């Protein structure tokens, strides 16, 4: 909920060598397997790349994508079960490390508070602070960014409605803010105004926060959950709130997570999507409105590369750059030109070349390859950034905003990080969550004061 999605997908003409494939790129593999070796171009630093994938397609076979392993300055792996034949093609794609979920979530928007991660590993916060969700030891709302004291080595951030999480380089998770349901994971229900470590949780690679619950992905691809569980959003088969992390049973091979107010999503290595929790509006995408206490697969949805969960709606980005949406649609947040709730995924028409998604409670954002931002859904506070307060049932471009690399969405406001490191915000601003030093709502993007990422 209310955070950036994985972005920065770049299709690169990398130096690809396929041993045992007959030589040239795209030729057949007579022996049923091939060894792929990819060398990054000099213009791309190895530290800038978090993942390289090789996509294989051709007649008589289902398109497959394999993640390659980094060894020294090269990425490689053995591709098995390649049928012999001609006409296959191979393409490589590299993922920007600064924009991979769990490997550098740099903007996070909560209910009415905002967090930003600097390149030096420090976290900065502003906006609503009634429960200490800014982590500065006070309950004072902040109209401009303040540093979260004593917190260093941070690699990713996550925000719930009124609680906040940070992932550190050592794989530990830290939490602060509201804790009535145990969403901080420290074994208590005590609100914290400064970061506390989630005890017993190590080797974490990604964190996400729902309205009042929290999820963690570990290096072994297992998923752990804690906090509010009234609708089964923790996925442990119960509706019991958890003050400490519990494993989501039977869920493995997960690469990414996201969470709405009361529902949770997982993306698997095979490109399938799994969902659980609250389902009144069909936000689980399984064709029903039945709440689920354990993960169920979203049927018919494959080749997904990223997820975004709003309050009660869900979006998926596919490898082909198309966007699919389902769940609550009362404000047009699904972008299909209607206000009809959808129990299964529908494509957002006319929207292509998308690289990242973000979802607020009732509005949605998409980032395109050209660095432009598109928005749709609820707009009473200008959270779509188009200079109006008109709800939009289909995507509209945010005018004048280019060079964007990352998006974030709060309850009624939106954030964008540009290539030059500046952060821009628009929408609801009653608590200073836009970071421009005022409490004035903004219908178009304004720059966050004194912050460069």
C-alpha positions in Angstrom: 0.0 0.0 0.0 1.1 3.5 -0.8 4.6 3.0 -2.0 6.7 2.7 -5.1 6.6 -0.3 -7.2 9.6 -2.0 -8.9 10.8 0.2 -11.7 13.8 1.0 -13.8 13.3 -1.9 -16.3 15.7 -1.3 -19.1 16.0 -3.5 -22.2 19.7 -3.5 -23.1 21.7 -4.7 -26.0 24.1 -6.5 -23.7 26.9 -8.7 -24.9 25.2 -12.1 -25.0 27.0 -15.4 -25.5 25.2 -18.7 -25.8 27.5 -21.6 -25.6 26.2 -24.8 -27.2 23.6 -23.0 -29.2 25.2 -23.2 -32.6 26.9 -19.9 -32.2 24.9 -16.8 -33.0 22.1 -15.2 -31.0 18.7 -16.7 -31.7 20.0 -20.0 -33.2 18.7 -23.4 -32.1 20.0 -25.4 -29.1 20.5 -28.9 -30.4 21.4 -30.4 -26.9 18.4 -29.0 -25.1 20.4 -26.5 -22.9 22.6 -23.5 -23.3 25.0 -21.5 -21.1 24.3 -17.8 -21.3 26.9 -15.2 -20.4 26.1 -11.5 -20.3 28.7 -8.7 -20.0 27.5 -5.3 -18.9 28.5 -2.4 -21.2 31.1 0.0 -19.8 28.5 2.7 -19.5 26.7 0.7 -16.9 28.3 0.1 -13.5 27.9 -3.3 -12.1 26.7 -1.6 -8.8 23.9 0.0 -10.7 22.4 -3.4 -11.7 20.6 -5.6 -9.3 19.3 -8.3 -11.7 19.8 -9.4 -15.2 17.2 -11.7 -16.9 17.3 -13.6 -20.1 14.0 -14.0 -21.9 13.7 -16.9 -24.4 10.9 -17.2 -26.9 10.1 -19.0 -30.1 7.7 -21.2 -32.0 6.4 -24.2 -30.2 7.5 -23.0 -26.8 6.1 -20.8 -24.0 8.1 -17.7 -23.4 10.5 -18.2 -20.4 12.5 -15.8 -18.3 15.5 -16.8 -16.3 17.4 -14.8 -13.8 21.1 -14.8 -14.3 23.7 -15.0 -11.5 26.4 -12.4 -11.1 30.0 -13.8 -11.1 32.7 -11.1 -11.2 31.7 -8.6 -13.9 29.5 -11.0 -15.8 26.0 -12.5 -15.4 25.4 -16.0 -16.5 23.5 -19.3 -16.1 22.5 -22.5 -17.7 19.2 -22.5 -19.5 17.7 -25.9 -19.5 14.8 -27.5 -21.4 15.3 -25.5 -24.5 13.7 -27.4 -27.4 15.6 -27.8 -30.6 14.4 -25.8 -33.5 14.8 -22.6 -35.3 13.3 -19.1 -34.9 13.9 -18.7 -31.2 15.0 -15.3 -30.0 16.9 -14.3 -26.9 16.7 -10.9 -25.2 18.3 -9.6 -22.0 17.0 -7.0 -19.6 18.7 -5.4 -16.7 17.0 -4.0 -13.6 18.2 -0.7 -12.0 19.4 -1.5 -8.5 18.2 1.8 -7.1 14.6 1.1 -8.1 14.1 -2.6 -7.3 11.6 -3.3 -4.6 13.6 -4.5 -1.6 16.8 -3.2 -3.0 16.3 0.5 -2.6 12.7 1.7 -2.1 13.5 5.4 -1.9 10.1 7.0 -1.5 7.3 5.7 0.7 4.0 7.4 1.3 1.8 6.4 4.2 -1.7 7.6 5.2 -0.5 11.2 5.7 3.2 10.9 6.3 6.2 10.5 3.9 9.6 8.9 4.0 12.6 9.3 1.7 15.8 7.3 1.6 19.0 9.2 0.7 22.0 7.6 -1.0 24.0 7.7 2.2 21.6 5.3 3.9 19.8 7.9 6.0 16.0 8.2 6.2 14.1 11.5 6.2 10.5 12.0 7.2 7.7 14.6 7.1 4.0 15.0 7.5 1.6 13.6 10.1 3.2 12.5 13.3 0.5 11.9 16.0 1.9 8.4 16.7 5.5 9.0 16.2 5.5 7.6 12.6 8.2 10.1 11.6 10.6 8.4 14.0 12.1 11.7 15.3 11.1 11.0 18.9 8.3 13.5 18.9 4.6 13.8 18.0 5.1 17.1 16.1 3.9 17.2 12.5 6.7 18.3 10.1 6.1 20.4 7.0 9.6 19.8 5.6 11.9 16.7 5.8 13.7 15.9 9.1 16.2 13.1 9.5 15.2 10.0 11.5 17.9 10.1 14.2 20.2 7.2 14.8 19.1 5.2 11.8 21.8 4.5 9.2 22.6 1.8 6.7 19.0 1.8 5.4 18.4 0.2 2.0 14.6 0.3 1.8 11.5 1.9 3.4 7.9 1.0 3.8 4.9 2.9 5.3 1.5 1.8 6.6 -1.3 4.1 7.5 0.4 5.3 10.6 3.5 3.1 11.0 6.8 2.9 9.3 9.5 0.3 8.5 13.1 0.4 7.4 15.3 -2.4 6.1 19.0 -2.2 6.8 22.0 -3.5 4.9 22.5 -6.2 7.4 19.0 -7.7 6.7 17.4 -6.5 9.9 14.1 -4.7 10.0 13.3 -1.6 12.1 9.8 -0.2 12.9 8.2 2.8 14.6 4.8 4.5 15.0 1.4 3.1 15.8 1.4 -0.5 17.2 -2.0 -1.3 18.5 -2.3 -4.4 16.4 1.4 -5.4 16.7 2.3 -4.1 13.3 5.8 -3.1 14.6 6.5 -6.7 15.3 8.4 -6.1 18.6 6.1 -8.4 20.6 4.2 -5.5 22.2 1.3 -3.2 21.4 3.2 -0.1 22.5 3.5 2.8 20.1 7.1 3.8 19.3 8.3 7.3 18.5 11.8 6.1 17.4 12.9 3.0 15.5 13.0 -0.4 17.3 14.4 -3.6 15.8 12.0 -6.4 14.9 13.5 -9.1 17.1 14.4 -12.5 15.6 13.9 -11.4 12.0 17.1 -11.6 9.9 18.1 -12.0 6.3 15.2 -9.7 5.1 15.3 -8.6 1.5 12.1 -6.6 1.3 9.4 -5.0 3.5 5.9 -3.9 2.7 3.2 -2.4 5.0 -0.5 -2.6 4.6 -2.9 -0.4 6.5 -2.2 -2.0 9.9 -0.1 -5.0 9.1 3.4 -5.7 7.8 5.1 -8.3 5.6 8.7 -9.3 5.1 10.4 -11.3 2.4 13.6 -13.2 3.4 16.6 -14.4 1.4 15.2 -17.9 1.3 12.1 -16.6 -0.5 9.8 -17.2 2.5 7.3 -14.6 3.6 6.7 -13.5 7.2 3.8 -11.4 8.5 2.6 -9.6 11.6 0.0 -7.1 12.9 -3.7 -6.8 12.1 -5.3 -10.0 10.8 -9.0 -9.4 11.0 -9.5 -10.3 7.4 -6.8 -13.0 7.1 -4.3 -10.5 5.5 -1.4 -12.2 7.3 -2.1 -15.4 5.3 -1.5 -17.8 8.2 -4.9 -19.4 8.0 -6.3 -17.5 11.0 -7.8 -14.1 11.9 -5.6 -13.7 15.0 -3.5 -10.6 15.3 0.2 -11.2 15.6 2.6 -9.2 17.7 5.6 -10.9 16.2 6.4 -12.3 12.8 4.9 -15.6 11.7 5.6 -17.4 8.5 3.0 -17.6 5.7 2.8 -21.3 5.3 3.3 -23.0 1.9 4.3 -19.8 0.1 7.7 -20.0 -1.6 9.5 -18.7 -4.6 8.3 -15.2 -3.9 10.2 -12.3 -5.5 8.0 -9.3 -4.4 5.2 -8.3 -2.1 2.7 -5.6 -1.7 -0.2 -4.8 0.6 -3.4 -2.8 0.6 -5.4 -1.7 3.6 -6.5 -5.2 4.4 -5.2 -7.5 1.6 -1.8 -8.8 0.6 -0.1 -9.8 -2.6 2.9 -11.9 -3.6 4.6 -12.1 -7.0 6.4 -15.4 -7.7 9.4 -16.2 -9.8 7.2 -17.7 -12.4 5.3 -14.5 -12.9 2.2 -15.6 -11.2 0.4 -13.5 -8.5 -1.1 -14.8 -5.2 -3.4 -12.9 -3.0 -5.1 -13.2 0.4 -7.1 -11.2 3.0 -10.1 -8.8 2.5 -12.0 -9.3 -0.7 -15.3 -7.4 -0.6 -14.5 -5.6 -3.9 -12.7 -8.4 -5.6 -9.3 -7.0 -4.9 -7.9 -10.6 -4.6 -8.7 -11.1 -8.3 -10.0 -14.7 -7.9 -13.4 -14.0 -9.3 -15.1 -14.0 -5.9 -15.8 -11.6 -3.0 -14.7 -14.2 -0.4 -12.1 -13.3 2.1 -9.1 -15.6 2.0 -7.1 -16.6 5.1 -4.3 -18.2 3.0 -2.9 -17.3 -0.4 -4.9 -18.1 -3.6 -3.6 -17.7 -7.1 -5.0 -14.9 -9.3 -6.2 -17.1 -12.2 -5.2 -16.3 -15.8 -2.6 -13.7 -14.8 1.0 -14.5 -16.0 4.2 -12.8 -17.0 3.8 -10.2 -14.2 6.9 -8.2 -13.2 5.5 -5.8 -10.6 2.5 -5.2 -8.3 0.8 -2.3 -6.7 -1.9 -2.4 -4.1 -4.2 0.5 -3.3 -6.6 0.6 -0.4 -9.1 -1.8 -2.0 -7.8 -2.3 -5.5 -4.9 -4.0 -7.1 -2.7 -3.6 -10.2 -0.2 -5.7 -12.0 2.5 -4.7 -14.6 3.3 -7.3 -17.2 6.5 -7.9 -19.1 5.0 -6.4 -22.2 4.5 -3.0 -20.4 0.7 -3.4 -20.1 -1.2 -2.8 -16.9 -4.0 -4.9 -15.4 -6.3 -3.9 -12.6 -9.0 -5.3 -10.4 -11.0 -4.6 -7.2 -12.7 -1.4 -6.1 -13.4 1.0 -8.9 -15.8 3.6 -7.4 -13.6 6.5 -8.4 -12.3 5.0 -11.7 -9.1 3.9 -10.0 -8.9 0.8 -12.3 -8.5 3.0 -15.3 -10.9 1.0 -17.6 -13.2 3.9 -18.3 -15.9 2.7 -15.9 -16.8 2.7 -12.2 -17.6 -1.0 -12.1 -15.8 -3.1 -9.5 -13.8 -6.0 -11.1 -13.5 -9.4 -9.6 -10.8 -10.5 -12.1 -8.0 -8.5 -13.9 -8.9 -6.2 -16.7 -6.5 -4.4 -18.9 -6.1 -0.6 -18.6 -6.8 0.3 -22.2 -4.4 2.6 -24.1 -1.6 2.4 -21.5 1.6 0.9 -22.8 5.4 1.1 -22.2 4.8 1.3 -18.4 7.8 0.6 -16.1 6.3 1.2 -12.7 3.1 1.6 -10.8 1.9 3.2 -7.5 -1.5 3.1 -5.9 -3.1 5.3 -3.2 -6.3 4.5 -1.5 -8.5 5.5 -4.5 -6.1 6.7 -7.1 -3.4 5.1 -9.3 -0.2 6.2 -11.0 1.9 4.8 -13.9 5.4 5.7 -14.9 6.3 5.2 -18.6 9.6 4.4 -20.2 9.9 8.0 -21.4 9.8 9.3 -17.8 6.3 10.7 -18.0 3.7 10.1 -15.3 0.0 9.1 -15.9 -2.7 9.2 -13.3 -6.4 8.2 -12.8 -9.1 7.7 -10.2 -10.1 9.9 -7.2 -9.0 13.5 -7.4 -10.7 15.8 -4.8 -7.4 17.1 -3.5 -5.5 17.2 -6.8 -3.7 14.0 -6.2 -3.7 13.2 -10.0 -1.6 16.3 -10.6 -3.5 17.5 -13.7 -4.4 20.9 -12.3 -8.0 19.9 -11.6 -10.1 18.2 -8.9 -11.9 16.1 -11.5 -12.0 12.3 -11.0 -10.6 10.5 -14.1 -11.8 7.1 -15.3 -8.9 6.7 -17.7 -5.2 7.7 -17.5 -4.3 11.3 -18.0 -0.8 12.7 -18.2 0.6 14.8 -15.4 1.5 17.9 -17.4 5.0 19.3 -17.2 6.5 16.4 -15.2 9.3 14.6 -17.0 12.5 12.7 -16.1 10.7 10.7 -13.4 12.3 7.5 -12.1 10.2 6.6 -9.1 6.6 7.1 -7.9 4.9 6.9 -4.5 1.2 7.3 -3.5 -0.3 8.1 -0.2 -4.0 8.2 0.8 -4.8 11.4 -1.2 -1.4 12.6 -2.4 1.4 11.6 -4.8 5.2 11.7 -4.9 7.7 11.5 -7.8 11.5 11.3 -7.8 13.3 12.8 -10.8 16.6 11.8 -12.4 18.2 14.9 -10.9 17.4 13.7 -7.4 14.7 16.2 -6.6 11.4 15.0 -5.1 8.0 16.4 -6.2 4.6 16.1 -4.5 1.0 17.0 -5.0 -2.5 16.5 -3.6 -3.7 16.6 0.0 -1.3 18.5 2.4 -3.2 19.2 5.6 -0.3 17.8 7.7 2.6 19.0 5.6 3.0 15.6 3.9 4.0 17.2 0.6 7.1 18.7 2.3 6.9 22.1 0.7 6.7 24.0 4.0 3.0 24.6 3.8 -0.3 22.9 4.5 -1.8 24.0 1.2 -3.3 21.3 -1.1 -1.5 21.3 -4.5 -3.2 20.5 -7.8 0.1 20.3 -9.6 3.6 19.0 -8.6 5.6 21.2 -6.2 9.2 20.5 -5.1 9.9 19.1 -1.7 12.1 21.6 0.1 15.7 20.9 0.9 15.7 17.3 -0.2 17.9 15.7 -2.8 18.1 11.9 -3.3 
